[in-house]
Amino acid sequence: MDGVANLRLAPGDVRIGTSGWSYDHWRDVLYPRGTGSRRLEVFAQSFDTVELNSSFYHWPRRSSFESWASRVPAGFLMAVKAPRGLTHARKLASAQAWSGRLSEGSAGLGDARGPLLLQLPPDLERDDERLAAALDAMPDGCRVAVELRHASWVADDVFALLQDRDAAYCVMSGAHMPLQPRATTDFVYVRFHGPDPERLYVGSYDDAALAWWAQRIDGWRAEGLAVLCYVNNDGGGAAVRDALRLRELVTG
């Protein structure tokens, strides 16, 4: 294994990026006019990781993954959101049928491949057998993080299940989501869906909130854990500003 099991990260490494990178409303926030199709290259000048979210809507061909990998510098890490056909339409049932496609596609990222994110729908209540079967069906060598949005999943037995499968519990910040800053493997995966208590993906985190998260991240680092953070409140470029500010507070 290289670094934190298969992720080429060292214990205590912190990566902070955004969920997605190709947004028209980030023009003049991150992308100068004239950037055109070079958004990923420009993004990688400011960040060393990103969460691919277009894969949630349509699973890309391997050639697309290979193209993205060729456009980022060495050491860049791309987390990949699993397709909604698996997580939402099937709600993790028959996960084995997806294993080959997940492996073949994401392997195209090569050294840029980060964890696979299984984001479960908010109405999917706790089902340990379903979750265990899905994790057991994931491709060999593929690190997994699981976003369990329904509050019924907040249970020690669930955390133990994730730990047993070497999967990361996705720590969530967002409206009506359970905030549980738990670590279940050698890396912590955090998603920031916005500070608004009622609506997702809107608003910007203030310095007090980001300072609290920076302190929590520093605590995980002190425990020898790697930390991956993705900011998802993309409206108005808030995710860009929040991610950059959080990185300042963590590394400051």
N, C-alpha and C positions, 0 to 999 in steps of 0.2 A: 504494500500500500504506500501511496505517496501522500505525505502530509496528513491532514485530517481525512481519514479513510476515503480514498478515491476522489477527493475534491482538490488535491494539491494545495491545501491550506495548512498553515502551521497552527498549533494551539495558540489561542489568543488573537488570531487574525480577525479583523473586522472589515467587512465589505458593506458599503451603503450605496444603494442605487434606487432606481424607480421601477415601477411596474409598467412595462412598455416604454417605447422611446419615440414612436412615430406619431406625433400629435401636431396638427396644424396650428393649434393655439399655443404651441411653444415657440412659435416664430417670434423673434426678438426677445425671448426669454432665454432660450438656450441656442436656438438656431438663427444665425444671421440670414438675412434675405439672400437668396441665391444658393442656399445649401442644397436644395433639390433632393436628389436620391442619396445624398451622402450623410443622411441624418445619423446613421449608426456610427460612422466614422467620427463625426463631430461629437456625438454623445460620449464615445470612448475616450475623448480627450479630457473630459471632466469627471468621468466615473469609471470604476474598474469592475462593475457588475451591473447586470440588468435582469429583470424577470420578463421572459418572453410570454406575452399573454394572448397573442393572436392564435397560438396553438390551441387555446381553449375552444375557439370557434371553428377552426378547421385545422386538422393535424397536417403539418407540412410534409412535403417530400424530403427525402434525405438530401437532395441537391440544395434545397433551401437552407437547411442547417449547415451544410458545407459552405455555402456562400456567406452566411453570417459569420462563421468562424474565420473565414479568410479576410474579413473586413475589420477585425478587432486585433489589438496588439496582444503579444504573448502575456499570459497571466490574467487576461480578462476572463470573467466567469459569467456564464449565462444560465440562470435557472429557467426551467421550462414548466409551464402550466399544462397539466394533463387535459386531454380533450373532454368537453362536456358530455360527449356521447358515453364516456365511461363514468364520469362523476355525477352527472345530473340526469341524463336520460335513463341510464342503467343503474344509477346509484350504487356503483361498485360491483354489481352483479356481473358474473361472467368476465371477471377481470383478466383471466388467463387468455381470453381471445384477443386482448389488446397487447399482450406482452411483446409479441414479435414486432408489431408496428412501433411501439414505444422504443424498443431497443434499436431497431434499424434506423429510425429517424434521428433520435437524439445522439446516437453514436457518431453521426456526421459532424457534431460539434468538436470532436476530438478533445484536446486538452482544455477547451473552453467550456466543456459540459459541466454544469452545476447540478443541483438537486432537481428532481421531478416533484412538482407541487400537486398534490391531490386536494383540490378545494371542494369540500362537500357542500351541498345546498343547505340553506338554513332550516329547512323543514325535515331534514333527515335526522331522526332521533337515534340515540345510541343503539348500536347493534354490533357487539363485539365480534361475533362470528363472521359477519360480513366484512368488517374491517380487517380482521386477521387473514381471511382468505384473499382479500385484495392485496395486502402487503406481501403475502407469500407468493403471489403471482407476478410480482414486479420483476423486471429483468435483472439478471445477475450483474452486480457491479454498479447498479443504479441507486444512488442515495435518494431517499424519499422524505418529504415533509408533508404533513397532513393538516389541513385547516378544517377544524371541526367546529362549525358555526353554531350548532344547536347546543344550548346549555346543558343538556342531559349528558353530554360527553365528558363533562368536567368531573372526573372520578379517578381515584387512585388506581383502580384496576385498569382503566384505559391508559393512563400514563405508563403503567407497568407493561401493558401490551406493546405500546410503542417502543419502550426501552428494550424489550425482548427481541423486537424485530429490527432494532438499530435504526428506527425512524424518528424524525424530529417532530415534536409537537409544534405546530405553527402558532406562535404567540401573536394575538390579534389586538389591534387598537382600532375601534370603530363603533359606530352606533349599534346598540343592542347586541353586541358581541361580548362573550365572556373574556375578561382580561385575566389571563393566568400566565404569569412570567415563569414558565416551567421549562426545564431542559431535560430531554429524554435520551439524548445521544451526545456525540462529541461536537455537534454544532447546533446552534440555535437559529431558528428561522423566524423572522419578525416581519409582519405586514402592517403598514400604517394606512388605514382607510379613511383618515380624516378625523378632526377633533369634534365635529358637530355631534351632539348627543342624540339627534333624531335622524339625521340624514348621512348617508355614506358618500365619500369621494368629494366632499366640498370643504371649503375653509382651509386655513393654514394653522399649523401648530405654533403656539407662542413659545417664547424662549423658556418659560418656566416648565412647560410640558416637555420640550426637547431636552432640557437639562435633567429632568427626572429620568428620561429614557437613556441619556448618556451615562448617568450614574449606574443604571441597571446593566447596561452593556459593559461598562467597566468592571462590574461585579462578575459577570460571566467570563470576561477575559481573565480576571484574576483566578478563576477556577480552571483555567486552561482550555476553555471552550472557544471555538471559532464562532463568529456571529455574522449572519447574513441578514441585511435589512432592506426592505423594498417599500418605497413610499408610493401610495396609490391615489392620492387626492390630486389628480392631474389638472383639474380645472384652473385656468388662468396661470398655469405654470407653478402652482403652489408646491407640487411634489418636487420640482427641481430645487426651489429655494429651501424647502424643508430638509431635503436630503443633504444639500451642501452645508446647511447650518448644523445639522446633527453631526455631520462628519467633523466640523470644526470643534464642536463641543467634546466629541469623543477623543479626538487626537490632539486637541488644544493643549 
